[in-house]
């Protein structure tokens, strides 16, 4: 029987956004085996209702649990907001979710606005409202939905003229708003980081929660003695599972694993 510490870490997202989290995890704990589940057939989740998001998320979690994972990362802000409490009530393994990096963004801010980019579903959730309230309910946080951005990343578009034109249309309503910090509140958006930085011309002030999520995972694994012992001659495996057509999505998976951001 496989020892718990030797089991894989399960990582779930509605599609490809969670790959940006997977890459952080692989960097921090390169000896770990990672099992990635992308619900590409049902992406994006951002325009779906809470009950449907919860159902789809629990279906994915059930599949990963069937593979014998030792920990679960819900690498999707929308799924975390809608379903994390339900998941934790059903499983005994560590469950790590996503949280927009609002706290560090507020700490970085010295003037102007903090622009929170997220899906419509995430912006509707009380979990996000409570997070803002814990920061003192600052009126300088500007929530902003980004319909269509997830779909671009799902097609493997992370930059170039198509992305630049899309962002120009998307952000046109912001006008001359003084934005100092941009929060990437969806894991998909991290793949468009360079294009977003170039649009706002604010390279040092674009933040996401991916590294913090990976650090939280490692802390949980260490606390429960589930961390695989590093070995000089061992590199962990990465397996990709999709609810969509693997012939269509595997090439995009490989491409996004190499994207610089």
C-alpha positions as CSV (number, residue, x, y, z in Angstrom):
1,X,0.0,0.0,0.0
2,X,1.3,3.4,-1.0
3,X,2.4,5.6,2.0
4,X,0.3,8.8,2.2
5,X,3.5,11.0,1.8
6,X,4.1,9.2,-1.5
7,X,0.7,10.0,-3.0
8,X,0.2,12.8,-5.5
9,X,-1.1,16.3,-4.9
10,X,-4.4,16.9,-6.7
11,X,-4.9,20.3,-8.3
12,X,-8.2,21.4,-9.7
13,X,-9.4,24.3,-11.9
14,X,-12.3,25.0,-14.2
15,X,-9.8,24.9,-17.0
16,X,-6.2,25.9,-17.5
17,X,-5.9,28.8,-15.0
18,X,-4.7,26.5,-12.3
19,X,-1.6,25.6,-14.3
20,X,-0.2,28.9,-13.0
21,X,-0.6,27.6,-9.5
22,X,0.8,24.1,-10.4
23,X,3.9,25.8,-11.7
24,X,4.4,27.6,-8.3
25,X,3.9,24.3,-6.5
26,X,6.3,22.4,-8.8
27,X,9.0,25.1,-8.1
28,X,8.6,24.9,-4.3
29,X,8.4,21.1,-4.1
30,X,9.9,19.6,-7.2
31,X,9.9,16.1,-5.9
32,X,6.1,15.9,-5.5
33,X,3.9,14.1,-8.0
34,X,1.2,16.5,-9.3
35,X,-2.2,15.4,-10.7
36,X,-3.9,18.2,-12.5
37,X,-7.7,18.1,-13.3
38,X,-9.0,20.7,-15.7
39,X,-12.8,20.9,-16.3
40,X,-12.2,22.3,-19.8
41,X,-15.5,21.0,-21.1
42,X,-17.4,23.2,-18.7
43,X,-15.1,26.3,-18.6
44,X,-15.5,29.0,-17.8
45,X,-17.2,28.9,-14.4
46,X,-17.4,32.7,-14.0
47,X,-20.8,33.1,-15.7
48,X,-22.4,30.1,-14.0
49,X,-24.7,30.0,-10.9
50,X,-23.3,29.0,-7.5
51,X,-25.1,25.7,-7.3
52,X,-23.8,24.6,-10.7
53,X,-20.3,25.7,-9.8
54,X,-20.5,23.7,-6.6
55,X,-21.8,20.6,-8.4
56,X,-19.1,20.7,-11.1
57,X,-16.4,21.3,-8.5
58,X,-17.5,18.4,-6.2
59,X,-17.6,16.1,-9.3
60,X,-14.0,17.0,-10.0
61,X,-12.9,16.5,-6.4
62,X,-14.6,13.1,-6.3
63,X,-12.6,12.1,-9.4
64,X,-9.3,13.2,-7.8
65,X,-10.1,11.5,-4.5
66,X,-10.6,8.3,-6.5
67,X,-7.0,8.6,-7.5
68,X,-5.8,8.6,-3.9
69,X,-4.4,12.1,-3.5
70,X,-2.9,13.3,-0.2
71,X,-3.9,16.9,-0.6
72,X,-6.2,19.0,-2.8
73,X,-5.6,22.5,-4.2
74,X,-8.7,24.2,-5.6
75,X,-6.7,26.4,-7.9
76,X,-9.7,28.4,-9.0
77,X,-10.9,31.6,-7.3
78,X,-14.5,31.0,-8.5
79,X,-14.7,27.4,-7.3
80,X,-13.0,28.3,-4.0
81,X,-15.6,31.0,-3.3
82,X,-18.5,28.8,-4.2
83,X,-17.5,25.3,-2.9
84,X,-14.5,25.3,-0.5
85,X,-16.6,25.0,2.6
86,X,-18.6,22.0,1.1
87,X,-15.3,20.3,0.1
88,X,-13.7,20.7,3.5
89,X,-16.9,19.3,5.1
90,X,-16.6,16.1,3.0
91,X,-12.9,15.2,3.0
92,X,-10.1,14.6,5.6
93,X,-7.1,15.5,3.5
94,X,-5.7,19.1,3.5
95,X,-7.7,21.4,1.1
96,X,-6.1,24.6,0.0
97,X,-8.1,27.3,-1.8
98,X,-7.4,30.6,-3.6
99,X,-7.8,34.1,-2.2
100,X,-7.3,37.3,-4.2
101,X,-4.1,39.1,-3.1
102,X,-6.0,42.1,-1.8
103,X,-4.1,42.4,1.5
104,X,-0.6,42.7,-0.1
105,X,-2.1,45.0,-2.8
106,X,-3.5,47.3,-0.1
107,X,-0.2,47.3,1.7
108,X,1.6,48.2,-1.6
109,X,-0.8,51.1,-2.3
110,X,0.2,54.6,-1.5
111,X,-2.2,56.5,-3.7
112,X,-4.9,55.9,-6.3
113,X,-7.0,52.7,-6.7
114,X,-6.6,49.0,-6.3
115,X,-8.2,47.3,-9.3
116,X,-9.5,43.8,-8.5
117,X,-9.9,41.8,-11.7
118,X,-12.1,38.7,-11.2
119,X,-14.9,36.7,-12.7
120,X,-18.5,37.8,-12.2
121,X,-19.2,34.7,-10.0
122,X,-16.3,35.5,-7.7
123,X,-17.3,39.2,-7.4
124,X,-20.8,38.0,-6.4
125,X,-19.6,35.9,-3.5
126,X,-20.0,36.9,0.1
127,X,-16.5,35.4,0.7
128,X,-15.0,38.3,-1.3
129,X,-17.2,40.9,0.3
130,X,-16.0,39.7,3.7
131,X,-12.4,39.9,2.6
132,X,-12.8,43.5,1.6
133,X,-14.5,44.3,4.9
134,X,-11.6,42.7,6.8
135,X,-9.4,45.3,5.1
136,X,-11.5,48.1,6.5
137,X,-13.9,48.1,3.6
138,X,-11.7,50.5,1.6
139,X,-13.5,52.5,-1.1
140,X,-10.4,52.6,-3.2
141,X,-10.8,48.9,-4.1
142,X,-12.5,48.7,-7.6
143,X,-14.0,45.3,-8.4
144,X,-13.9,44.7,-12.2
145,X,-15.3,41.6,-14.0
146,X,-13.4,40.4,-17.1
147,X,-15.8,38.5,-19.3
148,X,-14.0,36.8,-22.2
149,X,-10.5,36.8,-20.7
150,X,-10.8,33.2,-19.4
151,X,-11.9,32.0,-22.8
152,X,-8.9,33.6,-24.5
153,X,-6.5,31.8,-22.1
154,X,-8.4,28.5,-22.6
155,X,-7.5,28.9,-26.3
156,X,-3.9,29.4,-25.4
157,X,-3.9,33.2,-26.2
158,X,-1.8,34.9,-23.6
159,X,-0.4,37.9,-25.5
160,X,0.0,39.4,-28.9
161,X,-2.3,41.6,-30.9
162,X,-5.5,39.7,-30.1
163,X,-4.9,40.0,-26.4
164,X,-3.9,43.6,-26.6
165,X,-7.1,44.5,-28.6
166,X,-9.2,42.6,-26.2
167,X,-7.7,44.4,-23.1
168,X,-8.2,47.8,-24.8
169,X,-11.9,47.1,-25.2
170,X,-12.2,45.5,-21.8
171,X,-10.6,48.3,-19.8
172,X,-12.1,51.2,-21.8
173,X,-14.7,51.9,-19.2
174,X,-12.0,52.6,-16.6
175,X,-11.1,55.8,-18.5
176,X,-8.5,57.9,-16.7
177,X,-9.0,56.2,-13.3
178,X,-5.8,56.4,-11.2
179,X,-4.8,52.8,-10.7
180,X,-1.7,52.0,-8.7
181,X,-2.1,48.2,-8.1
182,X,-3.8,45.5,-10.1
183,X,-4.9,42.3,-8.4
184,X,-5.3,39.2,-10.6
185,X,-8.2,37.6,-8.9
186,X,-8.5,34.6,-11.3
187,X,-5.7,32.1,-11.9
188,X,-6.4,32.3,-15.7
189,X,-5.5,36.0,-15.6
190,X,-1.9,35.3,-14.5
191,X,-1.2,34.0,-18.0
192,X,-2.1,37.4,-19.4
193,X,0.1,39.2,-16.8
194,X,2.6,40.6,-19.2
195,X,-0.1,42.0,-21.5
196,X,-2.0,43.5,-18.5
197,X,1.3,45.0,-17.1
198,X,2.0,46.6,-20.5
199,X,-1.5,48.0,-20.7
200,X,-1.3,49.7,-17.3
201,X,2.4,50.3,-17.5
202,X,2.7,49.2,-13.9
203,X,5.0,46.2,-13.9
204,X,5.9,46.2,-10.2
205,X,2.3,46.6,-9.1
206,X,0.5,43.6,-10.6
207,X,-0.1,40.9,-7.9
208,X,-1.7,37.5,-7.6
209,X,-2.2,34.9,-4.9
210,X,-0.5,32.0,-6.5
211,X,2.7,31.9,-4.5
212,X,0.9,32.3,-1.2
213,X,-1.3,29.4,-2.1
214,X,1.7,27.2,-2.9
215,X,3.3,28.2,0.4
216,X,0.1,27.4,2.3
217,X,0.1,24.0,0.7
218,X,3.7,23.2,1.7
219,X,3.0,24.4,5.3
220,X,0.0,22.0,5.5
221,X,2.0,19.1,4.1
222,X,4.8,19.7,6.5
223,X,2.5,20.0,9.5
224,X,0.9,16.7,8.7
225,X,4.2,15.0,7.8
226,X,2.9,14.4,4.2
227,X,5.7,16.2,2.4
228,X,7.7,13.8,0.2
229,X,11.4,13.8,1.1
230,X,13.4,15.4,-1.6
231,X,15.9,13.3,-3.6
232,X,18.6,14.5,-5.9
233,X,17.8,12.0,-8.5
234,X,14.0,12.3,-8.4
235,X,11.8,14.8,-10.2
236,X,8.1,14.6,-9.6
237,X,5.7,13.7,-12.3
238,X,2.9,16.0,-13.7
239,X,-0.2,14.3,-15.1
240,X,-3.0,16.2,-16.9
241,X,-6.6,15.1,-16.9
242,X,-9.3,17.0,-18.8
243,X,-13.1,16.6,-19.1
244,X,-12.7,17.9,-22.7
245,X,-11.1,16.4,-25.8
246,X,-7.5,15.5,-24.8
247,X,-6.3,15.8,-28.3
248,X,-7.5,19.4,-28.4
249,X,-6.4,20.4,-24.9
250,X,-3.1,18.6,-24.3
251,X,-1.2,20.8,-26.8
252,X,-2.6,23.9,-25.1
253,X,-1.6,22.4,-21.7
254,X,2.0,22.0,-22.9
255,X,2.1,25.5,-24.4
256,X,0.9,27.2,-21.2
257,X,3.4,25.2,-19.1
258,X,6.1,27.1,-21.1
259,X,4.5,30.6,-21.1
260,X,6.7,33.3,-19.5
261,X,4.9,35.7,-17.2
